[in-house]
C-alpha cells in the first residue's frame, strides 16, 4: 500500500454532538501532517470546514467532526486531501451511520430471590434526536479471568434492567457484566459495550440446597437403620432358635 493510499474509509456518528471518520494507512504515516479532511453540510451549501486527523490505534487516521446538533436526512460532503492533493470525495448521511453512545451508570444488586438485578441508564436526553426512540439492549456477563465463558442475552424490548439468575452462575466466584444498545430506527451500528460492573456470587446456602442435601442423607440414614434392624432381627431369631 502506497503512503497516500487510503483503505476502509468509514464514518459513524453518535447522532448528537459528533461524527467520527477514520481510514487505514501505513504504520509510519503521520496523520495530522499528511492528511486533511474537508467537510460541509450539503443541504445548506455552507463553506468548507477542515478537520485535522490524529493517529489512532490499528493504523487508523481518525477525524472527529463536532456539531451542535444533527439534522435528519442531511448529507455531509467530505473531501480527503493528502499532502495538498485532493484524493477523493465522499458523502455521508449521519442518520444512516448512527453508532449510539453506550448505556451509562451500570449498577447491580442482589435481590431477595437470590438473583442479581443489573440496571443502567440511557445516554441520551432531550433535546437529542435519539431521546425517547425505541432502543434494544444486549447484556453480557462472565466469570472474572474467564472471558471465554461469556453469556450474552438479548433483550428484545425497551427495558433498563435485566435479572441474572443465580442458576447461571458458579458459587464463590467474581463476575463482570456489561451492556450495549442499538436504536431500532437507526440500526447501522451497536454501541460499544458499557463500562463494566463487578459482582460476587457467594456460598450462601439456599432452601433448595438444604433439600438437595437432606434427601441423600435421609436415604443413607434409612438404609443404615434398616441394616441395623436386619442384623438385630436375625440375631434375635438365632437366639430364639
C-alpha positions as CSV (number, residue, x, y, z in Angstrom):
1,X,0.0,0.0,0.0
2,X,1.5,3.4,-1.0
3,X,1.9,6.1,1.6
4,X,-1.1,8.1,0.4
5,X,-3.3,5.2,-0.4
6,X,-6.4,5.0,1.8
7,X,-8.3,1.9,2.7
8,X,-11.5,1.2,4.6
9,X,-12.7,4.8,4.9
10,X,-15.8,4.9,7.1
11,X,-17.8,7.4,9.2
12,X,-20.2,6.9,12.1
13,X,-21.9,9.4,14.5
14,X,-23.4,9.4,18.0
15,X,-26.2,11.5,16.3
16,X,-25.9,14.1,19.0
17,X,-22.6,16.0,19.1
18,X,-20.0,14.4,16.9
19,X,-19.3,12.4,13.7
20,X,-16.1,10.3,13.5
21,X,-14.4,9.3,10.2
22,X,-11.4,7.0,10.0
23,X,-9.3,5.3,7.4
24,X,-6.5,2.8,7.3
25,X,-2.9,3.9,6.5
26,X,0.6,2.6,6.7
27,X,2.1,2.2,10.2
28,X,4.6,5.1,9.7
29,X,2.0,7.6,8.5
30,X,1.8,10.9,10.4
31,X,-2.0,11.6,10.0
32,X,-2.0,15.2,11.2
33,X,0.9,16.1,8.9
34,X,-0.1,14.2,5.7
35,X,-3.9,14.4,5.7
36,X,-6.7,17.0,5.9
37,X,-10.5,16.2,5.8
38,X,-12.7,19.0,4.4
39,X,-16.4,18.8,5.1
40,X,-19.6,20.9,4.6
41,X,-23.3,20.5,5.2
42,X,-24.6,19.6,1.7
43,X,-28.1,20.7,2.4
44,X,-27.2,24.3,3.4
45,X,-24.3,24.9,0.9
46,X,-22.1,26.2,3.8
47,X,-18.4,26.8,3.2
48,X,-15.9,24.0,3.8
49,X,-14.7,23.3,7.3
50,X,-11.5,21.4,7.9
51,X,-10.7,18.5,10.3
52,X,-7.1,17.6,11.1
53,X,-6.9,13.9,11.8
54,X,-5.0,12.1,14.5
55,X,-3.2,8.8,14.6
56,X,-5.4,6.2,16.2
57,X,-4.9,2.5,17.1
58,X,-4.7,-0.2,14.5
59,X,-3.0,2.1,11.9
60,X,-6.0,4.4,11.6
61,X,-6.3,8.1,10.9
62,X,-9.2,9.5,12.9
63,X,-11.1,12.8,12.4
64,X,-13.7,14.0,14.8
65,X,-16.3,16.4,13.4
66,X,-18.1,18.2,16.3
67,X,-21.5,19.8,15.7
68,X,-24.1,21.4,18.0
69,X,-26.7,19.1,16.6
70,X,-27.5,16.8,13.6
71,X,-30.5,17.2,11.3
72,X,-32.4,14.2,9.8
73,X,-31.7,13.4,6.2
74,X,-28.9,15.9,6.0
75,X,-25.9,14.9,3.8
76,X,-22.3,15.8,4.6
77,X,-19.9,16.3,1.7
78,X,-16.4,15.2,2.6
79,X,-13.1,15.7,0.7
80,X,-9.9,14.0,1.7
81,X,-6.6,15.6,0.9
82,X,-3.1,14.1,1.1
83,X,-0.1,16.4,1.2
84,X,-2.2,19.2,-0.5
85,X,-3.6,16.9,-3.2
86,X,-7.3,16.0,-3.4
87,X,-7.7,12.3,-3.3
88,X,-11.4,11.7,-3.5
89,X,-14.8,12.9,-2.3
90,X,-17.2,11.1,-0.1
91,X,-20.8,11.8,1.1
92,X,-22.4,10.5,4.2
93,X,-25.9,10.8,5.7
94,X,-25.4,10.8,9.5
95,X,-28.8,9.1,10.1
96,X,-27.6,6.0,8.2
97,X,-24.4,5.6,10.2
98,X,-25.6,6.0,13.8
99,X,-23.4,4.4,16.4
100,X,-25.0,5.3,19.7
101,X,-23.2,6.0,22.9
102,X,-23.1,3.1,25.3
103,X,-25.5,2.9,28.3
104,X,-24.3,4.6,31.4
105,X,-24.4,4.3,35.2
106,X,-24.4,0.5,35.2
107,X,-25.3,-1.0,38.6
108,X,-26.0,-4.4,40.1
109,X,-27.6,-5.6,43.3
110,X,-28.6,-8.9,44.8
111,X,-32.3,-9.3,45.2
112,X,-34.5,-11.4,47.6
113,X,-34.8,-14.4,45.4
114,X,-31.0,-14.8,45.2
115,X,-30.7,-13.5,41.7
116,X,-28.9,-10.3,40.6
117,X,-30.6,-7.2,39.1
118,X,-28.5,-5.4,36.6
119,X,-29.7,-1.8,35.8
120,X,-28.5,1.1,33.6
121,X,-29.5,4.4,32.2
122,X,-29.8,5.6,28.6
123,X,-27.1,8.0,27.4
124,X,-29.4,10.4,25.6
125,X,-31.9,13.0,26.9
126,X,-34.0,15.8,25.5
127,X,-33.4,17.5,23.0
128,X,-31.3,14.8,21.4
129,X,-32.9,13.1,18.4
130,X,-32.3,9.7,20.0
131,X,-34.0,10.6,23.2
132,X,-37.3,8.6,23.5
133,X,-36.5,6.5,20.5
134,X,-37.1,2.7,20.7
135,X,-33.9,1.1,21.9
136,X,-32.9,-2.6,22.5
137,X,-30.1,-3.9,24.6
138,X,-27.7,-6.8,24.9
139,X,-26.3,-7.9,28.3
140,X,-23.1,-10.0,28.7
141,X,-21.6,-11.4,31.8
142,X,-18.7,-13.7,32.5
143,X,-16.6,-15.2,35.3
144,X,-13.7,-12.9,36.1
145,X,-10.5,-14.0,34.5
146,X,-12.5,-16.4,32.2
147,X,-13.7,-14.1,29.4
148,X,-14.2,-17.1,27.0
149,X,-17.1,-18.2,29.2
150,X,-19.2,-15.2,28.4
151,X,-23.0,-15.3,28.4
152,X,-24.8,-12.9,26.0
153,X,-28.5,-12.2,26.5
154,X,-30.6,-10.2,24.0
155,X,-33.4,-8.0,25.4
156,X,-35.9,-7.6,22.6
157,X,-38.0,-4.9,24.3
158,X,-37.3,-1.5,25.7
159,X,-36.0,-2.0,29.3
160,X,-33.3,-0.7,31.5
161,X,-32.7,-3.7,33.7
162,X,-32.0,-7.4,33.5
163,X,-32.2,-10.2,36.1
164,X,-29.2,-12.5,36.1
165,X,-30.3,-15.8,37.5
166,X,-28.2,-17.4,40.2
167,X,-28.6,-20.8,38.5
168,X,-26.4,-19.4,35.6
169,X,-23.6,-18.6,38.0
170,X,-21.0,-20.7,39.9
171,X,-20.7,-20.0,43.6
172,X,-17.7,-18.5,45.1
173,X,-16.6,-16.5,42.0
174,X,-16.5,-12.9,40.9
175,X,-18.4,-11.9,37.8
176,X,-18.3,-9.0,35.4
177,X,-21.2,-7.6,33.4
178,X,-21.6,-5.0,30.6
179,X,-24.4,-3.7,28.4
180,X,-24.7,-2.3,24.8
181,X,-27.5,-0.8,22.9
182,X,-29.0,-0.3,19.4
183,X,-31.8,2.1,18.3
184,X,-34.2,0.3,16.0
185,X,-34.9,3.3,13.8
186,X,-31.2,3.9,13.3
187,X,-29.8,0.3,13.3
188,X,-26.5,0.7,11.5
189,X,-24.2,0.0,14.5
190,X,-24.5,-1.3,18.0
191,X,-22.9,0.9,20.6
192,X,-19.6,0.0,22.3
193,X,-20.0,-2.1,25.4
194,X,-20.6,0.0,28.5
195,X,-18.3,0.3,31.5
196,X,-18.2,-2.9,33.4
197,X,-19.6,-3.7,36.8
198,X,-18.3,-6.4,39.1
199,X,-20.2,-8.6,41.5
200,X,-19.6,-11.7,43.6
201,X,-21.8,-14.9,43.9
202,X,-21.1,-16.2,47.4
203,X,-21.5,-19.6,49.0
204,X,-24.8,-18.8,50.8
205,X,-26.8,-22.0,51.3
206,X,-30.4,-21.8,50.0
207,X,-33.5,-23.8,50.9
208,X,-33.0,-25.8,47.6
209,X,-29.5,-26.7,48.7
210,X,-30.8,-27.9,52.1
211,X,-33.4,-30.1,50.4
212,X,-30.8,-31.4,47.9
213,X,-28.6,-32.4,50.8
214,X,-31.4,-33.7,53.0
215,X,-32.7,-36.3,50.6
216,X,-29.5,-38.4,50.1
217,X,-28.7,-38.0,53.8
218,X,-32.1,-39.3,54.7
219,X,-31.8,-42.2,52.3
220,X,-28.4,-43.1,53.9
221,X,-29.9,-43.0,57.4
222,X,-32.9,-45.1,56.4
223,X,-30.5,-47.7,54.9
224,X,-28.3,-47.7,57.9
225,X,-31.3,-48.1,60.3
226,X,-32.7,-50.9,58.1
227,X,-29.3,-52.7,58.1
228,X,-29.1,-52.4,61.9
229,X,-32.6,-53.6,62.3
230,X,-32.0,-56.6,60.0
231,X,-28.9,-57.7,61.9
232,X,-30.7,-57.3,65.2
233,X,-33.7,-59.3,63.9
234,X,-31.5,-62.1,62.6
235,X,-29.6,-62.2,65.8
236,X,-32.8,-62.3,67.8
237,X,-34.1,-65.2,65.6
238,X,-30.9,-67.1,66.1
239,X,-31.0,-66.6,69.8
240,X,-34.6,-67.8,70.0
241,X,-33.8,-70.9,68.0
